[in-house]
Amino acid sequence: QVQLVESGGGLVQAGGSLRLSCAASGSAFMIYAMGWYRQAPGKQRELVAAITRGGVTTYAASVKGRFTISGDNAKNTVYLQMNSLKAEDTAVYYCKVTGPYDYWGQGTQVTVSS
């Protein structure tokens, strides 16, 4: 069983910053990649950013240059630094761990007021 604990969401004004964290724990497992997805009301869940265990990163076009994903392999933790936030970044952000199986966090709300 794998547990994901997310933290760092909240309310911020447009132009502000937030940092999300996601720590994975549980029985021994191999992590291939970790990432962040988001889902806004009435919209499909979409990839925001992901990072492989080797450090290769992927970003959605809408966040490139504003968000930075990083990981700590020793702690099985992934971070998402979000700068220059916009109202359209408002969503529930979910952490995802990709391994032999995929695991999802419970989600953390990010609200950007304009």
C-alpha positions as CSV (number, residue, x, y, z in Angstrom):
1,Q,0.0,0.0,0.0
2,V,1.3,3.4,-1.0
3,Q,0.2,6.7,0.7
4,L,0.6,10.1,-0.8
5,V,0.5,13.2,1.4
6,E,0.0,16.5,-0.4
7,S,0.4,19.9,1.1
8,G,0.9,23.6,0.1
9,G,-2.4,24.5,-1.5
10,G,-4.3,27.6,-0.6
11,L,-5.6,31.0,-1.7
12,V,-3.3,33.5,-3.3
13,Q,-3.7,36.6,-5.3
14,A,-2.9,36.7,-9.0
15,G,0.8,37.1,-9.5
16,G,1.6,35.4,-6.3
17,S,3.4,32.1,-5.6
18,L,2.6,28.7,-3.9
19,R,4.7,25.6,-3.4
20,L,3.1,22.2,-3.4
21,S,4.7,19.1,-1.9
22,C,3.8,15.4,-2.2
23,A,5.5,12.7,-0.2
24,A,5.1,9.1,-1.0
25,S,5.4,6.4,1.6
26,G,4.4,2.8,2.3
27,S,5.7,-0.6,1.3
28,A,8.8,-0.8,-0.9
29,F,8.0,0.1,-4.4
30,M,9.8,1.5,-7.5
31,I,8.9,5.0,-8.6
32,Y,9.4,5.7,-12.2
33,A,8.1,9.2,-12.2
34,M,6.1,11.7,-10.1
35,G,3.9,14.5,-11.3
36,W,1.2,17.0,-10.7
37,Y,-2.2,17.1,-12.5
38,R,-5.0,19.5,-12.0
39,Q,-8.7,19.6,-12.5
40,A,-10.8,22.7,-12.7
41,P,-14.6,22.7,-12.3
42,G,-16.2,21.3,-15.4
43,K,-12.9,20.4,-17.0
44,Q,-10.9,17.3,-17.5
45,R,-7.9,16.5,-15.4
46,E,-4.8,17.6,-17.1
47,L,-1.1,17.2,-16.7
48,V,0.7,20.2,-15.2
49,A,4.2,18.8,-14.8
50,A,6.1,15.6,-14.3
51,I,9.6,14.5,-13.4
52,T,11.2,11.1,-13.9
53,R,13.5,9.5,-11.3
54,G,16.3,10.5,-13.6
55,G,15.3,14.1,-13.5
56,V,13.7,14.6,-16.9
57,T,10.9,17.1,-16.7
58,T,7.7,17.7,-18.7
59,Y,5.5,20.8,-18.5
60,A,2.1,21.8,-19.9
61,A,2.5,24.7,-22.3
62,S,0.3,26.8,-20.1
63,V,2.6,26.7,-17.1
64,K,6.0,26.5,-18.8
65,G,8.2,29.3,-17.5
66,R,6.1,29.9,-14.4
67,F,6.1,26.5,-12.7
68,T,9.0,24.4,-11.7
69,I,8.9,20.7,-10.7
70,S,11.6,19.1,-8.7
71,G,12.1,15.9,-6.8
72,D,13.9,14.4,-3.9
73,N,14.5,10.7,-4.7
74,A,15.8,9.9,-1.2
75,K,12.5,11.2,0.3
76,N,10.2,10.1,-2.5
77,T,8.9,13.6,-2.6
78,V,8.0,15.9,-5.4
79,Y,7.6,19.6,-5.3
80,L,5.8,22.1,-7.6
81,Q,6.9,25.7,-7.3
82,M,4.2,27.9,-8.8
83,N,5.0,31.5,-9.6
84,S,3.2,34.3,-11.4
85,L,-0.1,32.5,-10.7
86,K,-3.1,33.4,-12.8
87,A,-6.8,33.0,-12.1
88,E,-6.9,30.2,-14.7
89,D,-4.5,28.2,-12.5
90,T,-7.4,27.7,-10.0
91,A,-8.0,24.0,-9.7
92,V,-7.6,21.0,-7.5
93,Y,-4.1,19.8,-7.9
94,Y,-3.4,16.0,-7.6
95,C,-0.1,14.3,-7.1
96,K,0.5,11.1,-9.1
97,V,3.2,8.5,-8.6
98,T,4.0,6.2,-11.6
99,G,5.5,2.9,-10.8
100,P,4.4,-0.7,-11.4
101,Y,1.1,0.8,-10.5
102,D,-0.2,4.4,-10.5
103,Y,-1.1,6.1,-7.3
104,W,-3.0,9.4,-6.8
105,G,-3.1,11.8,-3.9
106,Q,-6.3,13.2,-2.4
107,G,-5.9,16.6,-4.1
108,T,-5.2,20.0,-2.8
109,Q,-7.1,23.1,-3.7
110,V,-5.3,26.0,-5.3
111,T,-7.4,29.2,-5.7
112,V,-6.0,32.3,-7.4
113,S,-8.0,35.4,-7.0
114,S,-7.9,38.1,-9.7
